[in-house]
Amino acid sequence: MTWFDLGGKISAMKKFDRMFTVIMVIFLVGTCIVTCYRGGKDLKVGLYGVKQVINKKSPYDNPLDPNRPLFRYAPGFALFQRPFLLDSRMTAPYKFEGILLSCFAWYWFVVFSLAISAILLLKLNPPAGRDAVFKLKLSLLLAMPLIAYELAAGQNKLLALAFLLVAVYFFEKDKYFLSGILLSLALTVYIPLVFFILYFAIRGRVRYMLNFIASAFLVFIVIPSVFIGIKFNAFLLKDWFVRCVKPFSFASSYTSYMELRPTNQSLPGAIGRLFIMGGTHPYIYIISPEIIHYIIRVLTAIIVLLSCFAAWKEKSNNSRWLSYIIFLSLALMLPMYCIIYTWSWLFVFYFVFLGYVDFHPQPNRVKPLAVGAIIVCFLASLSTTMMRLNTLSVLAWSTLAVWAIAVYMLVNAAKLENGREHAGS
C-alpha cells in the first residue's frame, strides 16, 4: 500500500467516524423521545411486577388474561428493576401515571448496557481482523433498526446480552464463579440463554458446573430471599416455574403453550404456522397439534445436539466466537416465543462474521460463507417491516440458515486444524 493509498484510507475512516457519531447521536436522542412518548409499553410489565412484589403478591397474576402472565421473568428481576419505579404510580394493572422519568432512566440504562456489550466485543477480540472498531460501528449501523425497536418498546433483551457477554469475559479469564453469577443474571431476564450452560459445561466441565450451581443458588435464592423473605421468594420461584417456565418448555401439547402470531419469529412458531389455516386465533390445524409438538421437539433435539457437537469440535480461540454465535442462535430460535426485537442482538452476529471476511488463517471459502451470513441477517431484518414476510417466518428461517453456516464454519475449521496437527507430526 502506498502512502497515497494509506492517506486516502485514513481520510475515509475519519469521514466514516464523523458520520457514525452524527447518526448515533441523532438515533439515541430520537429513540429516547419516541420511547418516552410511547410511555414504556413493555416497561410497564416490569414495573407491574415490581409493584406486585412490593405488595407481597405474585407478579405472574394477569387480571386481563389469567392464563397468560405478561411478567415472565424470575422474581429477582423485579428486585433489579425496583430502582426504576421512581415516580411511577400504578393506577390499574399495566397502567401507570408519572412514568416518564422511569422511561427515561430505563432507556439510558439499556443504552449503557449496549455500550458495555460493544466494549466487551472489542476487549474479547473475536477474529475481527483489521479495523475492528470500524467493523463494530458498521455492525451497530446494520442492526440499528432492530436496536431501535428494542429500545422504543422499553424491553430488556440488550441487558440480558450485556450480562451474557460479561459472563463470557469472566469465563475466558477462568473466573467461573463470577461467570456463573452473570449468566444467572442473564437468565433472570431471558431464560432461553440457558443453552449457554451447555457450551460452558463442554469447555469448563465439572469445575464450571459446580461454580454455576453455587452462583445460581446465590442469584435465584439467597439474594432475593434477603429482600423479600425465604418463604415469599420460594412461592414466587414456584409460581414462575409453574406459570412461565413449564408451559413454555415442558408442555405435552402444542396448543397449550405456543403462540402463532407473526411477531413471534422463533422456530417453533415458524413450524406451527406451516400447519395452520387462518390468520387469527382460533386456528384451523392441518395436522394434530400433538404431532406438531413432536416435530418441534425432535427438530429441537437435533439442533441442540449438532450445536454441542460443533462446540466440542472447537479447537482454538480463532473459532470460539462461532460457538457463541451458534448458542446465541439457539436462544433466538428454540424458545416457544421470541419477538422480533430480540434480534437486536444481530450486531454481535455482524461483528463476528465481518471478522471472518478478512481473517487470514481461515481458508478462502470461509469468506463467501461469512459474507452470505451477513447478507442473510440484513435481508431478514428488513423483512420484519412487512407483515406478510413475518407470517412466512422469514426471520426465523434465516436465523436457522445463519446457525447452519456457523456450525459448518466451526466444524470445517476444526478439520483444518486437525489436518495441520497431523501434517506437523
N, C-alpha and C positions, 0 to 999 in steps of 0.2 A: 504494500500500500504506500503510495507516495504521500508527501507532506500535503499536497493539494487535496488528495482524496481524504486524508485524515482531517484536514481543516473543514472540508465540506461536511463530513460526518458529525464532527463536534458541533458545527453550526446547526445542523438539522436536529441534533439531540437537544440543543438548547431551546430551539423553537418548539419542539415537542414538549419539553418540560414546562415551558410557559403556557402552552395550550392546555396541558393536563391540569396545571394549577388553576387556571381560569375556569375550566369545565368543572373541576372538583368543587371549587368554592360556590359556583352557581348551583351545582347539583345539591350540595349539602344544605345550603340556605333554602333553596326552593323546596326540597323534600321536607325540610323541617316545617316550613309554612304549611305545606299540604298535610303533613302528619297532625299538626296541631289543629288545623281546620277540620279534619275528619274526626277529631275527638278521641283518638286512640281506640279504634274499633276492637282490635284484639287485646289491647292493653286492659280494657275493661274486664275481660275474662280473668286476667291475672289479678287485678285489684279486687274483683269479686271474691276470688279465692282468699286473698289477704283478709278481707273483712269477715268472711265466714270463719276463718281460723281464729281471728281475734275474738269473735263471738262464741267460740267453742262449738262451732257447727262444721259439718262436712262441706268442703269446697266442691265436692263431686255431686251435690244435690243441684239439680237443674229444674226449678219450678216451671220453666217454659216447656220442657220436654224431659220428663223423669227418666226416660230410657236412654238419654243421650247426654252424658255430662260434657260440658264445654271446657271446664278446667280439668286437664288431663295430666297434669304434672305431679311429680312426687310432692309430698307435704312440705319438704324442706324448701321447695322453690317459692312457696307462699311466704315463708320467712325471709327468703332472699329479696323478694320484691317489696317487703314491708316498708323500707325507707322511701319507696317511690309513691306511697299513698299520698303523702304531703297534704295538700288542702282538699283532696278529693273527698266528696261525701256521697255515699250510696243512697239514692232515693228509692230505688227498686232494683231487683236483680238485673245486673248488667247495665244499669243506668246510673250515671254519676253527674253531680254538679261540681264545679270548680276543678275540673280535671285538666285544665290547660297546662298548669305547671307540671303535673305528673307526666303529661305527654312530652313536654319539652325536656324534662330531666331524663326520661327513659330513652328518648330519641338519641340524645348525645351520649348517653351511656353505651347504647348499642353501637353507635359510630366509633366510640373509643374501643370497643371490643373488636370492631372491624380493623381498626388501626393496629391493634395488638396482633391480630392474625396476619396482617400484611408484614409487619416487622418480623414475626416468627418465621414466615416463609423465607425471608432473606437470611435470617440467622441460621435456620436449619439447613439452608442451602441445598435444595434438591438440584438435580443436574441442569441448572438453568443456563449453563454455558456463559457466553459473553453477554454483557449488558443485562444483568439480572434485574436491576432496578427498572430499566426500560420495559422489560417483559412483564414485570409486576404491574406497572402502571397501565400497560396495554391490556393486561388481564382484567384489571378493575374497570377499565372503559368498556370492554366487551361484555362484562357481567352487570354493568350499571343499571339497565332496565329492571332486572330481577332484584338487584340490591334495593332499588327504589321501591319496588313492590313490597319487599320485606319490611323496610323501614316505615313506609307510609301506613302499613297495616298495624304498626305497633307490636310486631312479632318479636321472637326471641331466638330464632334459629342461628343467627350470626353469633349470638352469645354462646350458644352450645358449641359452635365451631371453634370459637376462641378457647373455651375450656379444653376442647379436644386437642387443639394444637399445642397448648401449654402442656397437656398430658404427654403428647408425643415428644416435646422438648425434654421433659424430665426423664422419659423413658430412654431417650437416646443418651442421656447422661448417667444411665443406670441408677437413677433415683426412683425406684419402683413404687415406694410408698407415696411419695408426692405425686407421681404419675397416676396412681390409683385414686388419690384424692380428687384430682382434676377430672379424671374420667368419670368418677362418681358424680361430680357436679354437673358434667355434661349430660349424664343420664337422668338427673333430676329434671332437666329441661326437655330432653329429647331421647326417650328410651331406645329407639332403634339404633342408636350408636353403640348398643350392647354388642354388636358384631365385632367391634374393635377388641373386645375381651378375647375373642378367638385369635386375632392376629397377635396381640401382645403375649398371649399364652404360648403361641407357636414359637415366638422368639425368646420369651423370658422363662417359659416353662413353669416349674413348680415354684421357683422363687418369686416370680411375678404374681402368680395366683394367690399365694399366701399373703403378699402385701396388698393385693387388691381386695381380698376378703376383709382384711383388717381396716382398710381405708373406707370401703363401702359401709361397714358396720358403723364407723365414725360418722360418715356423712348422712346416712339414712336413718340411723337410730340414735346415736349418742347426742350429737349436737342439737337436732330438733327436740329431743326429749328434755334437754336443759331449759329450753324456752317455753315449751307447751306441755311438758309433763310426759312421763313414760306411757301412761295409760292412753292419753289422748293421741299421742303420736302413733302408738300401736294400732289404735282404732282407725286412724287416718291411713296408715300404711295398708291395712287390710282392705279398707274401702277403695283405696286407689288400685290395689291389685284386682279386686273382685269386679270393680265397675269400669276400669280403664285398661289395665294390662291384659287381664284374662280374656275379655271379649274381643280384643284386637289381636290376640296371639294364639289362644288355645281353644277357640271355638270349634264346635263339631259340625256346624252348618254354615254354609256360605252366606245365607241371608241374615244370619244373626249378628254379623259383625262387619259386613262390607258396605261401603258407601260408593255409589257408582256415578256421582255427578262429575262432570268433565274437569273441574278444578283439581280433582284427585288424580294425580299422574303416577301413582305407584303402579308396580307391575300387576299386583292382584286386581286393582281397579281396571287396568287395561285389559286383562284377560276376561274379567267379568263383563266388560262392555262388548266383548266379542260374541257373547252368548245371550244377549238380551235384545228385546224389541221394545220400542217406545222410548221417548226421551225423558220421561219423568216417572217418578215412583207413583203407584206400584208398577214394576216392570213385568214384562212377559218373558219368561225364561225359555230359551230354545232347548236347553238340556237341564237336567235336575241341578239345583243349587248345590246339592251334596257332591255331585260329580265335579262341578266347577271347583268346589273346595279341595277335592283330592288332586285335581290337576294343578292347582296353585301350590299345594303342599309338596308335591313331587318335584315340580319345577324349582321351588324354593330350595329344597334339599340339594338338588343338582348344582344350583348356582353357588350355594354356600360351600359345598364340598370342593368344587372347582376353584373357588377363591382360596380356600385353605391349602389346597394342593399347590397353587401358584405361589402363595406366600411361603410355603415350606421349601419351594424350589429357589426362593430368593437367595442370592449368593453375595451381593455386595451392596454398599451404600448407594452406588450409582443407580441401582434398580429399585431401591427401597420405596421411593415415592410412588412407583407404580402400584405397590401394595396398598399404600394409603389411598390412592385413587380407587382401587378395587373395593376397599371396605367402606369408603365414603359412598360409593355407588350402591352398595348393599343397603346402607341406611336410607338411601333415597328410593330404591326400587322395591324393597321387600316388606315394608310396613303395609298394613291394610289400607292406610290412609296417609297420603303425603301431598300437601297442597303445593301449588306451583312456586310460591315464594321461597320454599326451602331450597330451590335450585339457585338461590343467591350464592350458594357455595361454589358455583361454577368458576369463579375467579381462581380458585385453587386448581381446578382441572386445567384451565387455560395456561396457568403459570407452569405447571408440571410438563404439559405436552409441548409448550413453547420451548422448554429447556431441551427436549429431545430433538428439536428441529436442527440444532447445530451441535449436538453433543457428540464429539468425535469418536470416543471409544465404541459407540454403537455402530452396527453395520448400516450401510446406506439405505437399505429397505425400511429402516425404522423411521426415517424422516417422513416419507409419504403417509405412513400409518399415523404419526403424530399430527401431521397437517390435517389428515382426514378426520381425526378425533376432534380437532379444534373446529373444523367446518361443521361437523355434525352437531356439536354443542351449540354453536352460534345459530345455525338454522333452526334447531329445535327450540331455542329460547325465543326466536322471532315467531315461531309457530304458536306460542302461547297467547298471542294477541288475537287469534282467530278461534272462535268457539268451535267451529266445525273441526279444526285440526286437533283441538283438545279432546273432542269427542272421539276422534280417531286415535287418541293416545300417542301422538307423535313424540311428545317429550319423553314419555315412558319407554317407548321402543328405542328411541335414540339413546337413552341412558343405558339400556341393555347393550346396544351396539358399542358404545364407548367402553363399557365394562369388558366386553369381549376383546376389544382392541388392547386394553391394558393387560388382560390376562395373557393374551398371545405375546405381547411385547416382553412381559416378565418371564414367561416360560422360555421364550426364544433366547433372551439374554442369559438365562441360566444354562442353556445348552451350549451357548458360545463360550461361556466362562469355563464350563466343564471341558470343552474341547481344548481351550488354551492350557488348562491344567495338565491334560493328558499329553499335549504336544510338548509342554515344558519338561514333563517327566521322561 
